[in-house]
Amino acid sequence: DVQYSDIDYMERQTDFTISPHFAGLPALINKIKAEGMRFIIILDPAISGNETNYPPFSRGVENDVFIKRPNTNEILYSKVWSFLPNVQINESLPHETQVELYAAHSAFPDFFRNSTVEWWKREILEVYNNPNASRSLKFDGLWIDMNEPAAFVNGAVDGCRNDLLNYPPYIPHLGSRSAGLSYKTPCMEAQQYLADGTPVRHYDVHNLYGWSQTKPTLDALQSITNERGIIITRSTYPSSGRWSGHWLGDNTAAWDQLPKSVVGTWQEKGLHSWDHRIMEWFGLGGTLKLIQFHPCHGRDTFHRPGCSKLYPPWQDPAAWDARFEDVSRNVLNIRYTLLPYLYTLLHDAHAHGSTVVRPLLHEFVEDRTTWDIDAQFLWGPALLISPVMKPNETSVEAYFPNARWYDYYTEEDTGFRGQLRNLPAPLEHINLHIRGGYILPWQRPANTTVYSRKNAMGLTVALNDALFAEGHLYWDDGVRIGTS
């Protein structure tokens, strides 16, 4: 139930601004929230240093929040999205070309520092509570991106100065080994400071950059909205899941990306999503829970096909014929029906560190056949999902571990156990099976979860061989902070 807004809403892709082309965005946000939906905006960490009047940068300089060169007061400038002021942009050029031609000097905040945390919170607050109501964005969540940290220049605009750190004896396989460790990211010698003032090199904390941004962003969001909210981050590190969901980043919506996205969800990550191909993406995406560890207002999912304005809107199901709409609607209705089960799994993951989407081997570790299966997966312990992973296929080879399995749609015992089966998989159908021994809570779907939560609920009781089943349900208002 969320509308996501990518960087296009900003003026020249500059954080904490609204493009004149999106002057109606605040009113749109208020409208869809009144209809029971939510809104999430994106923020990138890099702050433009080229604007003639850009308070977030000037306040950042005043509060000493930016990463600098070691032993100097010199900000280490990179290039990210921001465009130079007063430059006429040729809209006929590919976006990547525009970036290369007009990218501005940008500075990366050091989120380890307490001063940066307070500055970041203040800038986010001003977006939410702008004195000019026509520029106030009442968002419900924040999507933080480019926080590996990623840049469009290697190291810095004027180069790096420590060859040993940027070109160590061993260099992992990167996009360009010749660029060293500073490939499309800041120089490794860049100076950062921990909260207690201890100086550290970027080399030592590079993989923690997204992690260091995540909790301050959640704290700012919850302080501003007084609700649980959600943070979605592209860069994570172990324990990031306590504060955020994770998305895999952009992919090409090509078939070879589909199985990779499944494996990605096992690692607490998310799916970003074409005729037959885009239907399959929606078929799979509709049954994947793609935000884990921190419930999205308790009810929402990150099922977001993205598309550039330079291309036709083929990733929008409404852009296709009635059959496509029906297929998409049916699949999404399954997800809405199962939201109580999914929400419970999400709570368990948030509270206890369990997984939501999991490979078969997690449940059937003694069955060696499951060790090599990465084209099927489970929601929790009880729902088996067997999607088509290749183009133009109308059947799928599915393995059923040794348990009782019921067809989700007919509720009949399949009789399959410990065997591989070829299942029909027409375009409008995705194979779902319920494992015996479990109880799945469900709720009749509606247009949004605000309305579906008013509908009747039920339980699907799937007995095992001993005619036993168990399950549990977690339920709250979806917004309060601190529920357990």
C-alpha positions as CSV (number, residue, x, y, z in Angstrom):
1,D,0.0,0.0,0.0
2,V,2.9,2.3,-0.6
3,Q,3.8,4.7,-3.4
4,Y,7.6,5.1,-3.6
5,S,9.2,8.2,-5.1
6,D,12.7,7.9,-6.6
7,I,15.1,10.7,-7.1
8,D,13.1,12.3,-9.9
9,Y,11.0,14.2,-7.3
10,M,14.1,16.2,-6.3
11,E,15.4,19.3,-7.9
12,R,18.5,18.2,-9.9
13,Q,18.6,15.0,-7.8
14,T,19.5,17.1,-4.7
15,D,18.4,15.8,-1.3
16,F,15.8,17.7,0.7
17,T,14.4,19.6,-2.3
18,I,11.3,19.3,-4.6
19,S,11.5,19.7,-8.3
20,P,9.2,22.3,-9.9
21,H,7.9,19.4,-12.0
22,F,6.7,17.8,-8.7
23,A,5.0,20.8,-7.2
24,G,1.9,18.7,-6.7
25,L,3.6,16.0,-4.7
26,P,2.7,17.2,-1.2
27,A,-1.0,17.3,-2.1
28,L,-0.7,13.9,-3.7
29,I,0.9,12.4,-0.6
30,N,-1.9,13.9,1.5
31,K,-4.5,12.5,-0.8
32,I,-3.3,8.9,-0.9
33,K,-2.7,8.9,2.8
34,A,-6.3,10.0,3.3
35,E,-7.3,6.9,1.2
36,G,-5.4,4.6,3.6
37,M,-2.1,4.3,1.7
38,R,1.5,5.3,2.6
39,F,4.3,7.2,0.9
40,I,8.0,6.6,0.9
41,I,10.6,9.0,-0.5
42,I,14.2,8.3,-1.4
43,L,17.3,10.1,0.1
44,D,20.9,9.7,-1.1
45,P,23.8,10.4,1.3
46,A,25.9,12.6,-0.9
47,I,25.2,16.3,-0.5
48,S,25.8,18.8,-3.4
49,G,28.5,21.3,-2.7
50,N,27.9,23.4,-5.9
51,E,24.5,25.0,-5.2
52,T,24.5,28.8,-4.8
53,N,21.9,28.6,-1.9
54,Y,21.6,25.2,-0.4
55,P,21.2,25.2,3.4
56,P,21.7,21.4,3.9
57,F,25.3,21.8,2.6
58,S,26.1,25.0,4.4
59,R,24.7,23.7,7.7
60,G,26.7,20.5,7.1
61,V,29.9,22.6,6.8
62,E,29.0,24.5,9.9
63,N,28.4,21.3,11.9
64,D,31.5,19.6,10.5
65,V,29.6,16.6,9.2
66,F,31.5,15.7,6.0
67,I,34.2,13.2,5.4
68,K,37.6,15.0,4.8
69,R,41.1,14.3,3.7
70,P,43.3,13.2,6.6
71,N,45.0,15.8,8.7
72,T,43.3,18.6,6.9
73,N,40.2,20.6,7.0
74,E,39.6,19.8,3.3
75,I,36.3,18.2,2.4
76,L,36.8,15.2,0.1
77,Y,34.6,15.9,-2.9
78,S,33.1,13.2,-5.1
79,K,30.6,13.3,-7.9
80,V,27.1,11.8,-7.5
81,W,23.7,12.8,-8.9
82,S,23.7,16.5,-8.4
83,F,23.7,18.9,-11.4
84,L,25.5,22.2,-11.5
85,P,23.2,25.2,-11.0
86,N,21.9,27.2,-14.0
87,V,23.0,24.5,-16.5
88,Q,20.6,23.7,-19.3
89,I,20.2,20.0,-19.5
90,N,19.6,18.3,-22.9
91,E,16.7,16.0,-22.1
92,S,17.3,14.0,-25.3
93,L,20.6,12.7,-23.9
94,P,20.6,9.4,-22.0
95,H,20.5,10.0,-18.2
96,E,24.0,8.5,-17.7
97,T,25.4,11.0,-20.2
98,Q,23.8,13.8,-18.4
99,V,25.4,12.7,-15.2
100,E,28.8,12.5,-16.7
101,L,28.5,15.9,-18.3
102,Y,27.0,17.8,-15.4
103,A,27.7,16.0,-12.2
104,A,28.6,18.3,-9.4
105,H,31.0,18.2,-6.5
106,S,29.3,16.3,-3.6
107,A,30.3,15.6,-0.1
108,F,29.7,12.4,1.9
109,P,28.4,12.8,5.5
110,D,30.2,10.9,8.2
111,F,27.3,9.1,10.0
112,F,29.5,7.8,12.8
113,R,29.7,11.3,14.2
114,N,27.0,12.6,16.6
115,S,27.0,16.0,14.9
116,T,26.1,14.3,11.6
117,V,23.3,12.4,13.2
118,E,21.8,15.6,14.6
119,W,22.3,17.4,11.3
120,W,20.7,14.6,9.3
121,K,17.7,14.5,11.6
122,R,17.2,18.3,11.2
123,E,17.3,18.1,7.4
124,I,14.8,15.3,7.3
125,L,12.5,17.2,9.8
126,E,12.5,20.2,7.5
127,V,11.4,18.2,4.6
128,Y,8.5,16.8,6.7
129,N,7.6,20.0,8.5
130,N,8.6,22.6,5.9
131,P,7.2,26.0,7.0
132,N,5.8,26.3,3.5
133,A,3.0,23.7,3.5
134,S,3.1,23.4,-0.3
135,R,6.7,22.0,0.1
136,S,6.1,19.7,3.1
137,L,6.3,16.0,2.4
138,K,4.4,13.9,4.9
139,F,6.2,10.7,4.2
140,D,5.8,7.5,6.2
141,G,9.1,5.9,5.4
142,L,12.5,6.6,3.9
143,W,14.4,4.7,1.2
144,I,18.2,5.3,1.4
145,D,20.2,4.5,-1.6
146,M,23.8,4.9,-3.0
147,N,25.1,4.3,0.5
148,E,27.9,1.8,-0.3
149,P,28.9,4.7,-0.6
150,A,28.5,4.9,-4.4
151,A,29.8,7.7,-6.7
152,F,30.4,8.5,-10.3
153,V,34.1,9.2,-9.9
154,N,36.8,7.0,-8.6
155,G,38.0,8.3,-5.2
156,A,37.6,12.0,-5.4
157,V,37.4,14.8,-8.1
158,D,41.0,15.6,-7.6
159,G,42.2,12.0,-7.0
160,C,43.4,9.9,-4.1
161,R,46.8,10.3,-2.4
162,N,47.5,7.0,-0.7
163,D,48.5,4.3,-3.1
164,L,49.0,1.7,-0.4
165,L,45.4,1.9,0.8
166,N,43.8,2.4,-2.6
167,Y,45.9,-0.3,-4.3
168,P,46.8,-2.9,-1.6
169,P,48.7,-6.1,-2.6
170,Y,45.4,-8.0,-2.8
171,I,42.4,-6.3,-4.6
172,P,39.1,-8.2,-4.8
173,H,37.3,-8.5,-8.0
174,L,35.7,-5.1,-8.6
175,G,34.2,-3.4,-11.6
176,S,37.6,-2.1,-12.5
177,R,40.7,-3.4,-10.7
178,S,42.8,-0.7,-12.3
179,A,40.9,1.8,-10.3
180,G,41.7,0.0,-7.0
181,L,39.5,0.0,-3.9
182,S,38.3,3.5,-4.6
183,Y,36.4,2.4,-7.7
184,K,33.3,4.5,-7.7
185,T,33.6,5.2,-4.0
186,P,35.6,7.6,-1.8
187,C,39.4,7.4,-1.3
188,M,40.4,4.8,1.2
189,E,42.5,7.3,3.2
190,A,39.5,9.6,3.8
191,Q,39.2,10.6,7.4
192,Q,36.2,9.6,9.5
193,Y,35.5,9.8,13.3
194,L,33.7,7.4,15.6
195,A,31.1,8.8,18.1
196,D,33.7,9.0,20.8
197,G,36.1,11.1,18.6
198,T,38.4,8.2,17.6
199,P,39.7,8.9,14.1
200,V,39.4,6.0,11.6
201,R,40.2,5.7,7.9
202,H,37.5,5.1,5.4
203,Y,39.5,2.0,4.5
204,D,38.7,0.5,7.9
205,V,34.9,1.3,7.9
206,H,34.0,1.4,4.2
207,N,31.6,-1.6,4.5
208,L,29.9,0.0,7.5
209,Y,28.9,3.2,5.7
210,G,25.3,2.1,4.9
211,W,25.1,0.5,8.4
212,S,26.1,3.8,10.0
213,Q,23.4,5.7,8.1
214,T,20.6,3.3,8.8
215,K,19.9,3.7,12.5
216,P,20.1,7.5,12.5
217,T,17.6,7.5,9.6
218,L,15.2,5.3,11.5
219,D,15.6,7.4,14.7
220,A,14.9,10.6,12.7
221,L,11.9,9.0,11.0
222,Q,10.3,7.8,14.2
223,S,11.0,11.0,16.1
224,I,9.3,13.0,13.3
225,T,6.3,10.8,12.6
226,N,5.8,9.2,16.0
227,E,5.1,6.0,14.2
228,R,7.0,2.8,13.5
229,G,7.7,3.6,9.9
230,I,10.2,1.8,7.7
231,I,13.7,2.3,6.4
232,I,14.8,0.5,3.2
233,T,18.6,0.6,2.6
234,R,20.7,-0.7,-0.3
235,S,23.9,-1.2,1.7
236,T,23.7,-3.3,4.9
237,Y,26.0,-5.1,7.3
238,P,25.2,-7.8,9.9
239,S,22.7,-6.3,12.4
240,S,21.3,-3.7,9.9
241,G,18.2,-5.8,9.8
242,R,17.3,-4.6,13.3
243,W,16.6,-1.2,11.9
244,S,15.8,-1.6,8.2
245,G,14.8,-3.7,5.2
246,H,17.2,-4.3,2.4
247,W,16.7,-4.1,-1.3
248,L,18.9,-5.7,-4.0
249,G,19.2,-2.6,-6.1
250,D,18.2,-2.1,-9.7
251,N,18.3,-5.1,-12.1
252,T,17.5,-5.4,-15.8
253,A,14.2,-7.4,-15.3
254,A,15.9,-10.1,-17.4
255,W,15.2,-13.8,-16.9
256,D,18.7,-14.5,-15.5
257,Q,18.0,-11.9,-12.7
258,L,14.9,-13.8,-11.5
259,P,16.7,-16.7,-9.7
260,K,19.4,-14.3,-8.4
261,S,16.6,-12.3,-6.8
262,V,15.3,-15.4,-5.0
263,V,18.8,-16.1,-3.5
264,G,19.0,-12.4,-2.6
265,T,15.8,-12.6,-0.5
266,W,17.4,-15.4,1.6
267,Q,20.0,-12.8,2.5
268,E,17.4,-10.4,3.9
269,K,17.3,-8.5,0.6
270,G,14.6,-7.2,-1.7
271,L,13.4,-7.5,-5.3
272,H,13.3,-4.6,-7.8
273,S,11.7,-5.5,-10.5
274,W,8.1,-7.4,-19.4
275,D,4.3,-9.5,-22.1
276,H,5.2,-12.9,-20.5
277,R,8.3,-11.9,-18.7
278,I,6.9,-9.0,-16.6
279,M,3.9,-11.3,-15.8
280,E,6.3,-13.8,-14.3
281,W,8.0,-11.1,-12.4
282,F,4.6,-10.1,-10.9
283,G,3.8,-13.8,-10.3
284,L,7.0,-14.3,-8.4
285,G,7.1,-10.8,-6.8
286,G,3.5,-11.3,-5.6
287,T,4.5,-14.2,-3.5
288,L,7.8,-13.0,-2.2
289,K,8.0,-11.0,1.0
290,L,10.7,-8.6,0.2
291,I,11.2,-6.6,3.3
292,Q,12.4,-8.4,6.3
293,F,13.2,-7.8,9.9
294,H,11.4,-4.5,10.2
295,P,7.7,-4.5,9.4
296,C,6.6,-2.0,6.9
297,H,3.8,-0.3,8.8
298,G,3.2,-3.9,9.8
299,R,1.5,-4.6,6.5
300,D,3.2,-3.3,3.4
301,T,5.6,-5.0,1.0
302,F,8.3,-3.7,-1.4
303,H,7.0,-5.0,-4.7
304,R,8.1,-2.2,-6.9
305,P,8.6,-2.4,-10.7
306,G,10.7,0.6,-11.6
307,C,10.9,2.3,-14.9
308,S,12.7,5.3,-16.4
309,K,10.8,8.1,-18.1
310,L,13.0,7.3,-21.1
311,Y,11.2,4.0,-21.7
312,P,7.6,2.9,-22.2
313,P,5.7,2.0,-19.0
314,W,5.7,-1.8,-19.7
315,Q,6.4,-2.5,-16.0
316,D,3.0,-1.1,-15.0
317,P,0.3,-3.9,-15.1
318,A,-2.3,-1.3,-16.1
319,A,-0.3,-0.6,-19.3
320,W,-1.3,-4.1,-20.6
321,D,-4.5,-5.8,-21.6
322,A,-7.3,-7.1,-19.4
323,R,-5.7,-10.6,-19.1
324,F,-2.5,-9.2,-17.7
325,E,-4.5,-7.1,-15.2
326,D,-6.5,-10.2,-14.1
327,V,-3.3,-12.2,-13.6
328,S,-1.7,-9.5,-11.6
329,R,-4.8,-8.9,-9.5
330,N,-5.2,-12.6,-8.7
331,V,-1.6,-13.0,-7.6
332,L,-1.6,-9.9,-5.5
333,N,-4.9,-11.0,-3.9
334,I,-3.1,-14.1,-2.7
335,R,-0.5,-12.0,-1.0
336,Y,-3.1,-9.8,0.6
337,T,-5.0,-12.9,1.8
338,L,-1.8,-14.2,3.4
339,L,-0.7,-10.9,5.0
340,P,-1.6,-12.1,8.6
341,Y,0.7,-15.1,8.2
342,L,3.4,-12.9,6.5
343,Y,3.1,-10.3,9.2
344,T,3.5,-12.9,11.9
345,L,6.7,-14.1,10.2
346,L,7.9,-10.6,9.9
347,H,7.4,-10.0,13.6
348,D,9.1,-13.2,14.5
349,A,12.1,-12.2,12.3
350,H,12.2,-8.7,13.9
351,A,11.8,-10.0,17.5
352,H,13.8,-13.2,17.3
353,G,16.1,-13.1,14.3
354,S,14.3,-15.8,12.3
355,T,13.9,-15.7,8.5
356,V,10.8,-14.9,6.5
357,V,11.8,-16.2,3.0
358,R,14.0,-19.3,3.4
359,P,15.5,-22.1,1.3
360,L,14.2,-25.6,1.6
361,L,17.4,-26.8,3.3
362,H,16.6,-24.5,6.3
363,E,13.6,-26.7,7.1
364,F,14.8,-30.1,5.7
365,V,18.5,-29.9,6.4
366,E,18.9,-33.7,6.6
367,D,17.5,-34.1,3.1
368,R,20.6,-33.6,0.9
369,T,18.4,-33.0,-2.2
370,T,17.3,-29.7,-0.7
371,W,20.9,-28.5,-0.4
372,D,21.1,-27.7,-4.2
373,I,17.6,-26.2,-4.6
374,D,17.6,-22.5,-5.2
375,A,14.6,-22.2,-7.6
376,Q,12.0,-23.0,-4.9
377,F,11.6,-21.4,-1.5
378,L,9.4,-21.2,1.6
379,W,7.6,-18.5,3.4
380,G,8.4,-19.4,7.0
381,P,8.2,-23.2,7.6
382,A,4.8,-23.7,6.0
383,L,4.2,-22.3,2.5
384,L,6.2,-23.8,-0.4
385,I,6.5,-21.6,-3.5
386,S,7.6,-23.2,-6.9
387,P,7.9,-20.4,-9.5
388,V,8.8,-20.7,-13.2
389,M,12.3,-19.3,-13.7
390,K,12.8,-19.6,-17.4
391,P,11.1,-18.0,-20.4
392,N,8.2,-19.6,-22.2
393,E,7.9,-22.5,-19.8
394,T,4.5,-23.7,-18.8
395,S,5.5,-26.3,-16.3
396,V,8.0,-26.5,-13.4
397,E,10.0,-29.2,-11.8
398,A,9.3,-29.0,-8.1
399,Y,10.8,-31.0,-5.3
400,F,8.6,-32.0,-2.3
401,P,10.5,-32.9,0.8
402,N,9.3,-35.7,3.1
403,A,6.2,-34.1,4.6
404,R,2.5,-33.9,3.8
405,W,1.8,-31.2,1.2
406,Y,-1.6,-29.7,0.4
407,D,-2.4,-27.7,-2.8
408,Y,-3.0,-24.1,-1.7
409,Y,-5.9,-23.6,-4.1
410,T,-7.8,-26.9,-3.7
411,E,-6.7,-27.7,-0.2
412,E,-6.3,-31.4,-1.3
413,D,-3.5,-33.6,-0.1
414,T,-1.2,-34.0,-3.1
415,G,0.4,-37.3,-1.9
416,F,3.8,-35.9,-3.0
417,R,6.7,-36.5,-0.6
418,G,10.4,-37.0,-1.0
419,Q,10.1,-36.7,-4.8
420,L,10.5,-34.4,-7.8
421,R,7.2,-33.7,-9.7
422,N,6.5,-31.9,-12.9
423,L,3.7,-29.4,-12.2
424,P,1.6,-27.4,-14.7
425,A,2.5,-23.8,-14.5
426,P,0.4,-21.7,-17.0
427,L,1.0,-18.0,-17.0
428,E,-1.8,-17.2,-14.6
429,H,-0.8,-19.8,-12.0
430,I,2.0,-20.1,-9.5
431,N,2.4,-23.3,-7.6
432,L,1.8,-23.0,-3.9
433,H,1.7,-25.8,-1.4
434,I,1.0,-25.8,2.4
435,R,3.0,-28.1,4.6
436,G,1.1,-30.4,6.9
437,G,1.5,-29.7,10.6
438,Y,0.9,-25.9,10.3
439,I,-1.9,-23.4,10.7
440,L,-1.9,-20.4,8.4
441,P,-3.9,-17.3,9.5
442,W,-5.5,-15.3,6.6
443,Q,-7.8,-12.5,5.9
444,R,-10.1,-11.6,2.9
445,P,-8.3,-9.1,0.7
446,A,-9.5,-5.6,-0.2
447,N,-8.1,-2.6,-2.2
448,T,-5.7,-1.7,0.6
449,T,-4.7,-3.2,3.9
450,V,-6.5,-0.5,5.8
451,Y,-9.7,-2.0,4.3
452,S,-8.6,-5.7,4.3
453,R,-7.9,-5.5,8.0
454,K,-11.6,-4.8,8.5
455,N,-12.5,-8.1,6.7
456,A,-13.2,-11.5,8.1
457,M,-10.2,-13.6,9.2
458,G,-9.8,-17.3,9.0
459,L,-7.4,-20.2,9.6
460,T,-6.2,-22.9,7.2
461,V,-5.4,-26.0,9.3
462,A,-3.1,-28.4,7.5
463,L,-2.8,-31.6,9.4
464,N,0.3,-33.7,9.4
465,D,0.5,-37.5,9.4
466,A,-0.3,-37.5,13.1
467,L,-3.4,-35.3,12.4
468,F,-1.8,-32.4,14.3
469,A,-1.2,-28.8,13.3
470,E,0.0,-25.7,15.1
471,G,0.6,-22.1,14.4
472,H,0.4,-18.6,15.9
473,L,-0.6,-15.1,15.0
474,Y,0.9,-11.8,15.9
475,W,-1.4,-8.8,15.5
476,D,-1.2,-5.1,16.4
477,D,-2.2,-1.8,14.9
478,G,0.9,-1.8,12.7
479,V,2.1,1.6,13.6
480,R,2.9,1.9,17.3
481,I,6.6,2.0,18.3
482,G,7.8,-0.5,20.8
483,T,5.2,-3.3,20.5
484,S,6.6,-6.8,21.1
